[in-house]
């Protein structure tokens, strides 16, 4: 069954181009030229993913997304924007975006990212551990105030973490020093995960659950 995507963008040409491109790639597509019209669509129809422009006339995309998340609607969403840079990606992620794609972009990349966030939404085994987000080719972690910040990794460390988490449970060969450095960095910012050694095979990311006492506290 084809997945249904809602495109929200006030640029008529871009909206139509994206709609045609996504249909050619096997998606069913709905379109809205404003956040306000998108709200009417979503009040009547359930979709599998949303492609959302950030800068729109009327209600902007980030405001729309925050209000949607506050209402409880968790539809996977990719935010599109001409505003580049880590600080803008952080704004999008903080607002509830699952991914963030800077303009200009290739249709193929959008298709891959859509398939990725839809798959992550429907397959629990592919979800990243709590507090860890991957988007715009960077890993982010939640700071104490809940705002995502970039996890500073070397190229080798980022590649290892990507392979360990896509999906979580992969056993990945790596240089011991790279695995050690990554483990140390993760242990500083995330208490719920660790990297263990699988003898003769490599390394594996595991989630650590805090044991409860007999009273369930």
C-alpha positions in Angstrom: 0.0 0.0 0.0 1.3 3.4 -0.9 2.2 5.8 1.9 0.4 9.2 2.0 2.4 12.4 2.3 1.1 15.9 2.9 3.2 18.7 1.3 2.7 22.1 3.0 4.4 24.9 1.0 3.2 28.3 -0.2 5.5 28.2 -3.3 3.1 26.9 -6.0 5.8 25.7 -8.4 7.8 23.9 -5.7 4.7 22.3 -4.2 3.6 21.0 -7.6 7.1 19.8 -8.5 7.5 17.9 -5.3 4.0 16.4 -5.6 4.7 15.1 -9.1 8.1 13.8 -8.0 6.8 12.0 -5.0 3.9 10.4 -6.9 6.5 9.2 -9.5 8.2 7.5 -6.5 5.2 5.6 -5.3 3.7 8.0 -2.8 0.1 9.2 -2.6 0.3 13.0 -2.2 -1.9 15.7 -0.7 -0.9 19.3 -0.8 -1.7 22.5 1.2 -0.6 26.0 0.3 -0.7 27.2 3.9 -0.5 25.9 7.5 -4.2 26.9 7.9 -5.3 24.7 5.0 -3.1 21.9 6.2 -4.9 22.0 9.6 -8.2 21.5 7.9 -6.8 18.5 6.0 -5.3 16.9 9.0 -8.5 17.3 11.0 -10.2 14.9 8.5 -7.4 12.7 7.0 -4.6 10.7 8.6 -1.3 10.8 6.6 1.9 8.9 7.0 4.3 11.8 6.7 4.5 15.6 6.3 6.9 17.7 4.2 6.7 21.1 5.7 8.2 24.4 4.5 9.5 26.6 7.3 9.0 30.1 5.9 5.4 30.6 4.8 3.0 33.5 4.6 0.5 33.5 7.4 1.4 30.9 10.1 5.0 29.8 9.6 6.0 26.2 9.5 7.7 26.1 12.8 4.7 27.5 14.6 2.5 25.1 12.9 4.7 22.2 13.8 4.9 23.2 17.5 1.1 23.5 17.7 0.7 20.2 16.0 3.0 18.4 18.5 1.3 20.2 21.4 -2.1 18.9 20.2 -0.7 15.3 20.3 -0.3 14.7 16.6 3.0 12.9 16.1 3.0 12.4 12.3 6.6 12.1 11.1 7.7 15.4 9.6 10.5 16.7 7.4 11.0 20.4 7.6 12.3 22.2 4.4 14.1 25.5 4.6 16.5 27.8 2.9 17.8 28.7 6.4 20.9 26.6 6.8 23.3 26.0 9.7 23.2 23.9 12.9 21.3 26.6 14.9 18.3 26.4 12.4 18.4 22.6 12.5 18.3 22.8 16.3 15.2 25.1 16.1 13.5 22.6 13.8 14.3 19.6 15.9 13.2 21.4 19.1 9.9 22.2 17.4 9.3 18.6 16.8 10.7 17.9 13.3 11.9 14.3 12.7 14.3 15.5 10.0 15.5 18.8 8.5 16.4 19.3 4.9 18.1 22.5 3.5 17.2 23.9 0.1 18.2 23.3 -2.6 18.0 19.5 -2.4 17.6 16.6 -4.7 14.3 14.8 -4.9 16.1 11.5 -4.4 17.4 12.7 -1.0 13.9 13.7 0.1 12.5 10.3 -1.0 15.2 8.5 1.0 14.6 10.6 4.1 10.8 10.2 3.8 11.2 6.4 3.7 13.5 6.6 6.6 11.3 8.6 9.0 8.2 6.5 8.0 10.1 3.3 8.6 11.4 4.6 12.0 7.8 5.5 12.9 6.4 2.0 12.2 9.4 -0.2 13.2 10.3 0.2 16.9 13.5 -1.7 16.4 14.8 1.1 14.2 14.2 3.9 16.7 17.1 5.7 18.1 17.6 5.6 21.9 16.0 8.4 23.9 17.9 11.6 23.8 19.7 10.8 20.5 18.6 12.3 17.1 20.2 12.0 13.7 19.4 14.5 11.0 21.2 16.7 8.4 24.1 14.3 8.6 24.7 15.1 12.3 23.9 13.4 15.6 22.2 15.6 18.3 21.7 15.0 22.0 19.3 16.7 24.4 20.7 19.2 26.8 19.4 19.5 30.4 16.8 22.1 29.2 15.6 19.8 26.5 17.2 21.7 23.6 19.1 19.5 21.1 22.8 20.2 20.6 25.3 18.7 18.2 27.3 15.7 19.5 30.9 16.5 18.6 32.3 13.4 16.8 35.2 12.7 14.5 34.4 11.3 11.1 35.3 7.8 12.2 33.2 8.1 15.4 30.2 9.4 13.5 30.4 6.6 11.0 30.6 4.0 13.8 27.7 5.5 15.7 25.6 5.6 12.5 26.3 1.9 11.8 25.6 1.0 15.5 22.2 2.7 15.4 20.9 1.9 11.9 19.3 -0.1 13.4 20.2 -0.3 17.0 21.4 -3.9 17.6 23.9 -4.0 14.8 27.3 -5.6 15.6 29.9 -3.5 13.9 33.7 -4.0 13.5 35.8 -1.0 14.4 39.2 0.1 15.7 39.3 -0.3 19.5 40.4 3.3 20.1 37.6 4.7 17.9 35.0 2.6 19.9 36.6 3.7 23.2 36.5 7.4 22.3 32.9 7.1 21.1 31.9 5.2 24.3 33.4 7.9 26.4 31.7 10.7 24.6 28.3 9.0 24.8 28.7 8.1 28.5 29.2 11.8 29.3 25.9 12.9 27.6 23.6 9.9 27.7 23.2 7.7 30.7 20.8 5.2 29.1 23.1 3.7 26.5 26.5 2.0 26.3 28.8 0.3 23.8 29.8 -3.3 24.6 32.4 -5.6 23.0 31.1 -8.7 21.1 34.2 -10.9 21.2 35.6 -11.7 17.7 32.9 -9.6 15.9 33.0 -6.0 17.0 30.8 -3.6 19.0 27.2 -3.2 19.8 25.1 -0.3 21.2 22.8 -1.3 24.1 20.2 0.5 26.1 20.5 0.4 29.8 17.4 0.2 31.9 17.5 1.5 35.5 16.6 -1.4 37.9 13.6 -0.8 40.2 13.6 -1.8 43.8 11.0 -4.1 45.3 8.6 -1.3 46.0 8.8 -0.3 42.3 10.4 3.1 43.1 
